[in-house]
Amino acid sequence: MRRQPWLRSREFCFAAVGSAAFVAAFAATQVALAVLGNSPSVNANTLATSTMAAPTGIGAVGGANIVLTWTATPTSYAAGYNVMRSQTSGGPYAQVAQVTPRTTFTYTDSPAAGTYYYVLQSYFQNWVSANSTQTSAGVSTTTGYLSCAAQAADAGGDGNGYETNPANACANDSVFATDASSGTSTATSCTSAAKDKHRFYNYGIALPASSVVNGIEVRLDALKSGTGTAPKLCVQLSWDGGTTWATSKVTPNITGAEATYILGAANNTWGHVWTVPQMTDANFRVRVIDTDNTATQTFQLDQVAVQVTFTPP
């Protein structure tokens, strides 16, 4: 049946009106979705924390570099994380890296020596979450091995410590300080009053104020010449000019050829929490104690050097 022209015209008008209504409804839906996806927040470029969550469980371990770890954001559409760093607690922070994907949970940062503060942000395109909680860690450095500038025999044993050329132990040059007998008994204990002792000091350790001492190493270049079968060197450290001493660390048996023995480590503080003033020439001391199961063992020292690993502020 042929439609009347006026009917076709009405159908056209209805279609046009219907399409316009559909377009208007669709547009309104898009606006609503846009508002939902970019809800009110801290600023125009930041999603509300209820919309995009920051990572949690932020942690940091320092050393030669700083390793950051965290628990991934539960926001499934996040692309990854902005790593933000500052040398001041609480910021302001500057972005130093952007890591992907969302499931990433670690990042290694390698700034210069010092102490650093970090927060992380989740991000998607140009939207970012609020900052995570703050964490901090430090990048350490060392003094290098330092030589002593002063020495003195301590009471104990035969009372004269390294009696021949003791200052030779303040330089690594194959010229030796010599203790011709290691004491007055066959005791092998580091704490025996019958064993020879000698202290070395004035290492010129100069740390920036508020530095954290991470570890201390003592390097001994030494040899022995004698008939004893248990020749060892004990080392003690003092932080108050020799009034108090840390528990001894002991070398393996010293051999008849010069060898290097290192006691302590970059992360070993000898059982003491050191402050910067305790590392100065006025307070820091190294004591070497010679032990063997004979009183006639001869020890020779080429060097007693100290290296401090620390984190500057």
C-alpha positions as CSV (number, residue, x, y, z in Angstrom):
1,M,0.0,0.0,0.0
2,R,1.4,3.4,-0.9
3,R,1.9,5.8,2.0
4,Q,0.6,9.2,1.8
5,P,3.2,12.0,1.4
6,W,2.0,13.5,4.7
7,L,2.6,10.2,6.5
8,R,6.1,9.8,5.2
9,S,6.8,13.4,6.3
10,R,5.6,12.6,9.8
11,E,7.8,9.4,10.0
12,F,10.8,11.5,8.9
13,C,10.1,14.1,11.6
14,F,9.6,11.4,14.2
15,A,12.9,9.7,13.2
16,A,14.7,13.0,13.4
17,V,13.3,13.9,16.7
18,G,14.0,10.4,18.1
19,S,17.7,10.5,16.9
20,A,18.1,13.9,18.5
21,A,16.8,12.6,21.8
22,F,19.0,9.6,21.6
23,V,22.1,11.7,20.9
24,A,21.2,14.0,23.8
25,A,20.7,11.1,26.1
26,F,24.0,9.6,25.0
27,A,25.8,12.9,25.5
28,A,24.4,13.2,29.0
29,T,25.6,9.7,29.8
30,Q,29.2,10.6,28.6
31,V,29.2,13.7,30.8
32,A,28.1,11.6,33.8
33,L,30.9,9.1,33.1
34,A,33.5,11.9,32.8
35,V,32.4,13.3,36.1
36,L,32.6,9.8,37.7
37,G,36.1,9.2,36.3
38,N,37.5,12.5,37.3
39,S,35.8,13.1,40.6
40,P,36.6,16.2,42.8
41,S,40.2,15.9,44.2
42,V,43.1,17.8,45.5
43,N,43.8,19.6,42.2
44,A,42.7,19.4,38.6
45,N,45.4,16.8,37.8
46,T,44.9,14.5,40.7
47,L,42.3,11.7,41.2
48,A,40.6,11.5,44.5
49,T,42.3,8.9,46.8
50,S,39.0,6.9,46.8
51,T,39.3,6.6,43.0
52,M,43.0,5.8,42.6
53,A,44.8,4.4,45.6
54,A,48.5,5.0,46.3
55,P,50.7,2.0,46.9
56,T,51.1,0.9,50.5
57,G,53.8,-0.7,52.7
58,I,56.5,1.6,51.4
59,G,60.0,0.6,52.6
60,A,63.6,1.5,51.9
61,V,67.0,-0.2,52.5
62,G,70.1,1.9,52.0
63,G,73.8,1.1,51.4
64,A,75.7,1.7,48.2
65,N,72.3,2.5,46.7
66,I,68.7,2.6,47.9
67,V,66.2,-0.2,47.3
68,L,62.6,0.8,47.5
69,T,59.8,-1.8,48.0
70,W,56.0,-1.5,48.2
71,T,52.7,-3.3,47.9
72,A,51.0,-2.6,44.6
73,T,47.9,-0.3,44.4
74,P,44.6,-2.2,44.3
75,T,43.4,0.2,41.6
76,S,43.4,-2.1,38.6
77,Y,43.6,0.6,35.8
78,A,46.7,2.2,37.3
79,A,49.6,2.1,34.8
80,G,52.4,2.3,37.3
81,Y,54.1,4.6,39.8
82,N,55.9,7.9,40.1
83,V,58.9,7.7,42.4
84,M,59.3,11.0,44.3
85,R,62.5,11.9,46.3
86,S,63.6,14.7,48.7
87,Q,66.5,15.4,51.0
88,T,64.1,17.0,53.4
89,S,61.6,15.0,55.5
90,G,58.1,16.0,54.3
91,G,59.3,17.3,51.0
92,P,59.0,19.0,48.6
93,Y,59.6,16.0,46.5
94,A,60.8,15.8,42.9
95,Q,60.0,12.9,40.5
96,V,63.1,10.8,39.9
97,A,61.5,7.8,38.1
98,Q,58.3,6.4,36.6
99,V,58.0,2.6,36.8
100,T,55.6,0.2,35.2
101,P,53.5,-1.9,35.2
102,R,51.1,-1.7,38.1
103,T,52.4,-5.0,39.5
104,T,55.9,-3.7,39.9
105,F,56.9,-3.6,43.6
106,T,60.6,-2.5,43.7
107,Y,62.9,0.2,42.4
108,T,66.6,0.9,43.0
109,D,67.7,4.5,43.2
110,S,71.4,5.5,43.0
111,P,71.8,9.1,44.2
112,A,75.0,10.6,45.7
113,A,75.9,9.8,49.3
114,G,73.3,11.2,51.8
115,T,70.0,10.6,53.4
116,Y,66.8,10.7,51.2
117,Y,63.0,10.7,51.7
118,Y,60.6,9.0,49.3
119,V,56.9,8.8,48.5
120,L,55.2,7.0,45.7
121,Q,52.2,7.9,43.5
122,S,50.0,5.6,41.4
123,Y,49.3,7.1,38.0
124,F,47.1,6.6,34.9
125,Q,47.8,8.8,31.9
126,N,48.0,12.3,33.4
127,W,46.1,11.4,36.6
128,V,48.0,10.7,39.8
129,S,47.0,9.5,43.3
130,A,47.8,11.2,46.5
131,N,51.2,10.5,47.9
132,S,52.0,7.3,49.7
133,T,53.4,7.4,53.3
134,Q,57.0,8.5,53.4
135,T,60.0,6.2,53.9
136,S,63.7,7.1,54.1
137,A,67.2,5.5,53.7
138,G,70.7,6.6,53.1
139,V,73.5,6.1,50.6
140,S,76.7,5.4,52.4
141,T,80.3,6.2,51.6
142,T,83.7,5.4,53.2
143,T,86.7,7.3,54.5
144,G,89.0,4.9,52.7
145,Y,91.7,3.2,54.8
146,L,93.4,5.7,57.1
147,S,96.7,5.4,58.8
148,C,97.5,6.3,62.4
149,A,99.7,9.2,63.4
150,A,100.3,8.2,67.0
151,Q,100.8,5.0,69.1
152,A,101.7,3.9,72.6
153,A,102.3,0.7,74.5
154,D,99.6,-0.4,76.9
155,A,100.0,-2.1,80.2
156,G,100.0,-5.9,80.0
157,G,102.4,-8.7,79.2
158,D,106.0,-7.5,79.4
159,G,104.7,-3.9,79.4
160,N,106.3,-2.6,76.2
161,G,104.0,-3.7,73.4
162,Y,105.6,-3.4,70.0
163,E,108.9,-2.3,71.5
164,T,110.9,-1.9,68.2
165,N,109.9,0.8,65.8
166,P,106.2,0.9,66.7
167,A,105.6,3.9,64.4
168,N,106.3,1.6,61.5
169,A,102.7,0.2,61.9
170,C,101.4,3.6,60.8
171,A,102.4,3.1,57.1
172,N,102.0,0.3,54.6
173,D,105.5,0.1,53.3
174,S,106.9,-3.4,54.3
175,V,108.8,-1.8,57.2
176,F,107.7,-3.4,60.4
177,A,106.9,-2.7,64.0
178,T,108.1,-5.6,66.1
179,D,107.0,-7.3,69.3
180,A,109.8,-9.8,70.1
181,S,107.8,-11.6,72.8
182,S,104.0,-11.7,73.0
183,G,103.7,-11.7,76.7
184,T,104.6,-13.4,80.0
185,S,102.4,-16.6,79.8
186,T,101.0,-19.2,77.5
187,A,97.5,-17.8,77.8
188,T,95.6,-17.3,74.5
189,S,92.8,-15.1,75.7
190,C,92.4,-11.6,74.3
191,T,91.6,-10.4,77.8
192,S,94.6,-11.9,79.5
193,A,96.7,-9.4,81.5
194,A,99.8,-11.4,80.5
195,K,99.6,-10.5,76.8
196,D,101.3,-7.6,75.1
197,K,99.1,-4.7,74.0
198,H,99.6,-1.6,71.9
199,R,97.3,1.2,71.0
200,F,97.1,3.2,67.7
201,Y,95.3,6.5,67.3
202,N,95.0,9.9,65.6
203,Y,93.6,8.5,62.3
204,G,92.2,11.9,61.3
205,I,88.7,10.5,60.8
206,A,86.5,13.5,59.9
207,L,82.8,12.8,59.4
208,P,80.2,15.4,58.6
209,A,78.1,16.3,61.6
210,S,75.0,14.1,62.1
211,S,76.5,11.3,60.0
212,V,75.5,7.7,60.8
213,V,78.4,5.3,61.3
214,N,77.4,2.1,59.5
215,G,80.6,0.0,60.1
216,I,84.3,0.0,60.9
217,E,87.0,-2.1,59.4
218,V,90.5,-2.6,60.8
219,R,93.2,-3.8,58.4
220,L,96.2,-5.5,59.8
221,D,99.2,-6.3,57.6
222,A,101.2,-8.7,59.7
223,L,103.4,-11.8,60.1
224,K,104.9,-13.9,62.9
225,S,108.2,-15.7,63.4
226,G,108.3,-18.2,66.3
227,T,107.4,-21.7,67.4
228,G,104.0,-21.1,68.8
229,T,101.0,-22.9,67.0
230,A,98.2,-20.4,67.8
231,P,99.5,-16.9,66.9
232,K,96.6,-14.5,66.6
233,L,96.0,-10.7,66.8
234,C,93.1,-9.4,68.8
235,V,91.7,-5.9,68.0
236,Q,89.6,-3.7,70.3
237,L,88.1,-0.3,69.6
238,S,87.5,2.6,72.0
239,W,85.2,5.6,71.7
240,D,86.3,7.4,74.9
241,G,90.1,7.7,74.6
242,G,90.8,4.2,75.9
243,T,88.6,4.1,79.0
244,T,86.1,1.7,77.5
245,W,86.8,-1.0,74.9
246,A,84.5,-2.9,72.5
247,T,84.6,-6.7,72.5
248,S,87.6,-8.0,70.7
249,K,87.7,-9.3,67.2
250,V,90.3,-11.9,66.4
251,T,92.3,-12.8,63.3
252,P,92.9,-16.4,62.1
253,N,96.3,-17.8,62.8
254,I,99.0,-15.4,61.6
255,T,101.4,-16.9,59.0
256,G,105.1,-16.6,58.6
257,A,104.6,-14.5,55.4
258,E,103.1,-11.0,55.4
259,A,99.4,-11.1,54.8
260,T,96.4,-8.8,55.2
261,Y,93.7,-9.5,57.8
262,I,90.5,-7.4,57.9
263,L,88.4,-7.4,61.1
264,G,84.9,-5.8,61.1
265,A,82.9,-4.9,58.0
266,A,81.1,-2.0,56.3
267,N,77.9,-3.0,58.2
268,N,79.6,-4.0,61.6
269,T,79.8,-1.4,64.4
270,W,81.6,-3.7,66.8
271,G,78.6,-3.8,69.2
272,H,78.5,0.0,69.7
273,V,76.4,2.8,68.4
274,W,79.0,5.4,67.3
275,T,78.5,9.2,67.3
276,V,80.6,11.6,65.2
277,P,82.5,13.0,68.2
278,Q,83.5,9.5,69.2
279,M,85.3,9.1,65.9
280,T,87.6,12.0,66.5
281,D,91.3,11.9,67.4
282,A,90.4,12.8,70.9
283,N,88.3,9.7,71.4
284,F,88.9,7.0,68.9
285,R,91.5,4.3,69.7
286,V,92.6,0.9,68.2
287,R,94.3,-1.6,70.5
288,V,96.2,-4.6,69.2
289,I,96.8,-7.6,71.5
290,D,99.2,-10.4,70.6
291,T,98.3,-13.9,71.7
292,D,99.8,-17.3,71.3
293,N,100.3,-20.5,73.3
294,T,103.9,-19.4,73.9
295,A,105.3,-16.3,75.5
296,T,108.2,-16.0,73.1
297,Q,106.3,-15.6,69.8
298,T,107.4,-12.6,67.7
299,F,104.8,-10.5,65.8
300,Q,105.5,-7.9,63.2
301,L,103.1,-5.2,62.0
302,D,103.4,-3.4,58.7
303,Q,100.1,-1.5,59.1
304,V,97.2,-0.9,61.3
305,A,94.7,1.0,59.2
306,V,91.0,2.0,59.8
307,Q,88.2,2.4,57.3
308,V,84.8,3.9,58.4
309,T,81.6,3.4,56.3
310,F,79.1,6.1,57.0
311,T,75.9,7.8,55.7
312,P,76.2,11.6,55.6
313,P,73.1,13.7,56.4
